[in-house]
Amino acid sequence: MLTKRAIDNVVRMALDEDAPFGDITSQTLVPESARASARLVAREAGVFAGGDVLVATFQALDPNALVTLDIADGDAFDADQTLATIEGPGRAVLQAERVALNLLQRMCGIATLTARFVAAVDGTKARVVDTRKTTPGLRALERHAVRCGGGHNHRFSLSDAVMAKDNHLAIIGDDLTGALRRARAELPHTTHIEVEVDRLEQIEPVLAAGIDTIMLDNFDLEDLRTGVEQVGSRAIIEASGNVNLDTIRAIAETGVDVISVGALTHSVRALDLGLDIDVR
């Protein structure tokens, strides 16, 4: 869940970055008494994410600013559609404009791209999930946007679950099964353990330790099918690597349970939104 605290932390940081000593343009050109009415308008079609972020950004500068959302998170919208209206002091609306757009454009871009990946695996059992390849400081917002697009979240941070990747395995050495069993014995029973493998021969030593999820990383389709058959129901099977809109359907059809897609957050294009303001 995207919490108010997480939103407020990001908004405060972004506003401080954008106007550390105030908005001198608005302060010198716009009368203090001026009021403004604005519409958030989509310049292209997409999926909406970030309604609470929009409200928080404008109300951080004026608690009495009125933000009316005409769409809910997760809803699709068309080009030229009005998504929200904002009314408040002209100076506050102008100062919040760029920060609000920066955050909303990125969130809507993520939600829109995620929806395309989710649609591509429709009819399979595969769940599309994000990764930790997020913008520093924006993970909570970006993860929320993935959910708005119909995707799911992987572990939120390094503190949430054990996930042994290739570099961990290289340091562990030859006794992989033993190391994983010792970790299982030391950890609370509620802690999830996932292990990444990049070769079929690594699967049995990992499964022998009783792990929860096995990630088949950068496997070709033939090896993915073999790996799925080999693992069976002994662990959740995640596929990762070389995942894009052209490949994800075939990956899903191998029978994996989860497909992680770094591109949902690290390569997304911000959606084109605009704030049309009428000063009165």
PLY file of the C-alpha trace (Angstrom):
ply
format ascii 1.0
element vertex 280
property float x
property float y
property float z
element edge 279
property int vertex1
property int vertex2
end_header
0.00 0.00 0.00
1.20 3.50 -0.85
1.13 5.33 2.49
0.58 9.01 3.16
3.97 9.16 4.85
5.74 7.80 1.78
3.93 10.27 -0.47
4.61 13.24 1.80
8.32 12.38 2.04
8.71 12.31 -1.75
6.62 15.44 -2.32
8.49 17.43 0.32
11.86 16.40 -1.11
10.81 17.22 -4.67
9.34 20.61 -3.77
12.44 21.53 -1.75
14.64 20.54 -4.67
12.62 22.54 -7.19
12.22 25.72 -5.12
14.77 25.70 -2.27
14.29 29.44 -1.67
10.82 29.86 -3.14
9.53 30.42 -6.67
10.93 33.85 -7.45
9.19 34.02 -10.83
5.71 33.61 -9.39
6.52 35.70 -6.32
7.57 38.67 -8.44
5.07 38.39 -11.30
1.90 36.89 -9.83
-0.12 38.92 -7.31
-0.45 37.22 -3.93
-4.23 37.49 -4.19
-4.44 35.84 -7.63
-6.40 32.58 -7.88
-5.88 29.88 -10.47
-7.94 27.08 -11.91
-6.15 24.27 -13.74
-6.95 21.01 -15.50
-4.68 17.97 -15.66
-5.08 16.85 -19.26
-3.80 13.71 -20.99
-1.91 14.38 -24.21
-1.99 10.64 -25.00
-3.90 7.56 -23.87
-2.75 5.53 -20.89
-3.48 4.12 -17.44
-3.78 6.45 -14.47
-1.66 6.24 -11.32
-0.90 8.75 -8.59
-4.12 10.47 -7.63
-3.10 10.80 -3.99
0.30 12.09 -5.07
-1.33 14.81 -7.15
-3.48 15.92 -4.23
-0.55 15.88 -1.80
1.67 17.97 -4.07
-0.73 20.89 -4.41
-1.92 20.75 -0.81
1.67 20.75 0.44
1.89 24.35 -0.78
-1.65 25.29 0.23
-3.71 22.96 2.44
-6.88 24.58 1.13
-6.12 23.88 -2.52
-9.04 21.97 -4.03
-8.01 18.97 -6.14
-10.85 17.04 -7.77
-9.94 13.72 -9.36
-12.03 12.73 -12.37
-10.45 9.28 -12.62
-9.29 6.56 -10.23
-5.90 4.87 -10.04
-5.87 1.90 -12.40
-8.41 3.38 -14.82
-7.61 3.75 -18.51
-7.93 7.16 -20.15
-7.92 8.64 -23.64
-5.94 11.46 -25.21
-7.37 14.93 -24.45
-9.26 13.60 -21.42
-9.35 15.77 -18.29
-8.04 13.71 -15.39
-8.32 16.22 -12.55
-9.02 19.87 -11.77
-7.14 22.06 -9.32
-8.19 25.35 -7.77
-6.11 27.44 -5.41
-3.78 30.43 -5.02
-2.05 31.19 -8.30
1.44 31.15 -6.79
0.93 27.77 -5.12
-0.54 26.16 -8.23
2.32 27.39 -10.41
4.99 26.29 -7.94
3.53 22.79 -7.62
2.93 22.33 -11.36
6.24 20.83 -12.46
6.71 18.55 -9.46
3.16 17.24 -9.83
3.64 16.58 -13.53
7.04 14.96 -13.09
5.66 12.48 -10.56
2.35 11.80 -12.32
3.89 11.44 -15.78
6.32 8.82 -14.51
3.70 6.94 -12.51
1.23 6.89 -15.41
4.02 5.78 -17.74
4.79 2.83 -15.47
1.13 1.89 -15.09
0.59 2.08 -18.85
3.62 -0.05 -19.70
2.76 -2.58 -17.00
-0.76 -2.95 -18.41
0.76 -3.85 -21.80
2.93 -6.57 -20.24
-0.01 -7.93 -18.25
-2.17 -8.05 -21.38
0.57 -9.95 -23.20
0.37 -12.89 -20.75
-3.41 -12.97 -20.49
-4.70 -16.54 -20.33
-1.53 -17.95 -18.77
-0.86 -18.42 -15.06
2.19 -16.13 -15.12
2.23 -13.15 -12.78
4.09 -10.03 -14.01
6.20 -8.48 -11.24
8.59 -5.57 -10.90
12.16 -5.53 -9.55
14.36 -3.35 -7.33
15.54 -1.47 -10.44
13.66 1.63 -9.35
14.48 5.33 -9.18
16.20 6.06 -5.84
13.69 7.66 -3.51
10.68 6.85 -5.71
10.33 3.10 -5.12
7.06 3.33 -3.19
5.44 5.45 -5.91
6.78 3.33 -8.76
5.71 0.08 -7.11
2.22 1.51 -6.63
2.11 2.42 -10.31
2.96 -1.18 -11.24
-0.04 -2.36 -9.24
-2.22 0.25 -10.95
-1.24 -1.34 -14.26
-2.32 -4.79 -13.09
1.15 -6.04 -12.17
2.48 -7.28 -8.84
5.39 -6.36 -6.61
8.54 -8.34 -5.89
10.27 -7.87 -2.50
10.29 -4.19 -1.61
13.82 -4.07 -0.20
16.82 -6.14 0.83
15.24 -6.45 4.28
12.10 -8.27 3.12
13.29 -11.67 1.94
16.38 -13.75 1.26
17.24 -13.66 -2.43
20.54 -15.31 -3.32
21.74 -14.15 -6.75
24.75 -15.14 -8.86
27.23 -13.02 -6.91
26.04 -14.49 -3.61
26.46 -18.00 -5.01
29.94 -17.20 -6.26
31.01 -16.20 -2.76
29.22 -19.11 -1.06
31.28 -21.63 -3.00
30.65 -25.34 -3.62
28.44 -26.25 -0.66
25.36 -24.41 -1.91
22.86 -26.85 -0.45
24.53 -26.74 2.96
24.68 -22.92 3.00
21.00 -22.65 2.11
20.01 -25.22 4.73
21.93 -23.35 7.40
20.21 -20.13 6.38
16.82 -21.82 6.56
17.62 -23.10 10.05
18.64 -19.64 11.28
15.82 -17.62 9.76
12.29 -17.16 11.12
9.80 -19.53 9.52
8.05 -16.53 7.95
11.08 -15.47 5.89
10.85 -16.31 2.19
13.94 -17.70 0.47
14.53 -17.32 -3.26
17.59 -18.45 -5.21
18.65 -17.47 -8.72
20.19 -20.09 -11.01
21.54 -19.71 -14.52
22.10 -23.39 -15.40
19.91 -26.46 -15.23
22.45 -28.36 -13.14
22.08 -25.83 -10.33
18.41 -26.62 -9.84
18.66 -29.84 -7.79
21.24 -28.55 -5.26
19.01 -25.52 -4.66
15.77 -27.48 -4.34
17.46 -29.92 -1.95
17.66 -27.07 0.59
13.87 -26.60 0.61
13.80 -23.07 -0.76
10.54 -21.29 -1.59
11.20 -19.76 -5.04
13.73 -20.56 -7.73
14.56 -17.98 -10.37
15.56 -19.28 -13.79
17.69 -16.41 -15.04
18.35 -15.85 -18.74
17.25 -19.37 -19.70
16.27 -19.94 -23.32
12.77 -21.26 -23.95
13.84 -24.89 -24.24
15.72 -24.79 -20.93
12.83 -22.91 -19.31
10.45 -25.72 -20.26
12.93 -28.30 -18.98
13.42 -26.35 -15.76
9.68 -26.01 -15.16
9.24 -29.75 -15.58
12.20 -30.48 -13.31
11.06 -28.19 -10.50
7.42 -29.25 -10.71
5.54 -28.20 -7.61
8.57 -28.15 -5.33
8.98 -24.36 -5.52
7.53 -21.24 -7.11
9.22 -20.76 -10.48
10.27 -17.27 -11.55
11.69 -16.37 -14.95
13.93 -13.35 -15.43
16.16 -11.91 -18.12
15.53 -11.07 -21.78
11.94 -10.14 -20.98
10.24 -7.63 -23.26
6.89 -7.27 -24.97
8.07 -9.46 -27.84
9.29 -12.33 -25.65
7.07 -12.38 -22.57
4.21 -14.40 -24.08
6.46 -17.29 -25.04
8.12 -17.17 -21.61
4.74 -17.31 -19.89
3.67 -20.28 -22.00
6.55 -22.38 -20.62
4.54 -22.67 -17.40
6.48 -20.38 -15.05
4.60 -18.83 -12.15
6.24 -15.40 -12.07
8.00 -13.22 -14.65
10.05 -10.32 -13.30
10.45 -7.33 -15.61
13.01 -4.66 -14.74
11.88 -2.53 -17.68
8.62 -1.68 -15.89
10.53 0.87 -13.84
14.07 1.29 -15.17
13.30 1.91 -18.86
9.86 3.45 -18.82
8.92 6.55 -20.81
7.06 9.26 -18.94
3.53 9.66 -20.26
2.66 13.03 -21.78
0.37 14.95 -19.40
-0.18 18.68 -19.22
-1.54 21.21 -16.77
-3.70 23.79 -18.50
-4.04 26.84 -16.23
-6.54 29.72 -16.37
-5.53 32.53 -14.03
-8.35 34.63 -12.63
0 1
1 2
2 3
3 4
4 5
5 6
6 7
7 8
8 9
9 10
10 11
11 12
12 13
13 14
14 15
15 16
16 17
17 18
18 19
19 20
20 21
21 22
22 23
23 24
24 25
25 26
26 27
27 28
28 29
29 30
30 31
31 32
32 33
33 34
34 35
35 36
36 37
37 38
38 39
39 40
40 41
41 42
42 43
43 44
44 45
45 46
46 47
47 48
48 49
49 50
50 51
51 52
52 53
53 54
54 55
55 56
56 57
57 58
58 59
59 60
60 61
61 62
62 63
63 64
64 65
65 66
66 67
67 68
68 69
69 70
70 71
71 72
72 73
73 74
74 75
75 76
76 77
77 78
78 79
79 80
80 81
81 82
82 83
83 84
84 85
85 86
86 87
87 88
88 89
89 90
90 91
91 92
92 93
93 94
94 95
95 96
96 97
97 98
98 99
99 100
100 101
101 102
102 103
103 104
104 105
105 106
106 107
107 108
108 109
109 110
110 111
111 112
112 113
113 114
114 115
115 116
116 117
117 118
118 119
119 120
120 121
121 122
122 123
123 124
124 125
125 126
126 127
127 128
128 129
129 130
130 131
131 132
132 133
133 134
134 135
135 136
136 137
137 138
138 139
139 140
140 141
141 142
142 143
143 144
144 145
145 146
146 147
147 148
148 149
149 150
150 151
151 152
152 153
153 154
154 155
155 156
156 157
157 158
158 159
159 160
160 161
161 162
162 163
163 164
164 165
165 166
166 167
167 168
168 169
169 170
170 171
171 172
172 173
173 174
174 175
175 176
176 177
177 178
178 179
179 180
180 181
181 182
182 183
183 184
184 185
185 186
186 187
187 188
188 189
189 190
190 191
191 192
192 193
193 194
194 195
195 196
196 197
197 198
198 199
199 200
200 201
201 202
202 203
203 204
204 205
205 206
206 207
207 208
208 209
209 210
210 211
211 212
212 213
213 214
214 215
215 216
216 217
217 218
218 219
219 220
220 221
221 222
222 223
223 224
224 225
225 226
226 227
227 228
228 229
229 230
230 231
231 232
232 233
233 234
234 235
235 236
236 237
237 238
238 239
239 240
240 241
241 242
242 243
243 244
244 245
245 246
246 247
247 248
248 249
249 250
250 251
251 252
252 253
253 254
254 255
255 256
256 257
257 258
258 259
259 260
260 261
261 262
262 263
263 264
264 265
265 266
266 267
267 268
268 269
269 270
270 271
271 272
272 273
273 274
274 275
275 276
276 277
277 278
278 279
